[in-house]
Amino acid sequence: MRWCKHASDHAANVGSKPWKYLPVPHDEINESKRLADYLRFEVKE
């Protein structure tokens, strides 16, 4: 998560979007799912 914080800080300095950390369990990966389906795994500090 520290890496995402540093990446988000840099992104803010260059006018880009923040990074998010999504530790998705292997058994949740499926071709039919969209990125939005995985956002429930987002880790918030």
Phi, psi and omega in degrees: 000330179299322180299317179296324178297313179296318179295320179292321177298315178296317180300320178296323180291332182254008176078031180250179182278153178288156177270155176230149179256118182236088177281096185266125177299144184301328182280358177264348181287129182207139181300331185278350181275152177257166178304321180302330179293334182270351182295344178292344179270001183301134177263123180250136179275000000 
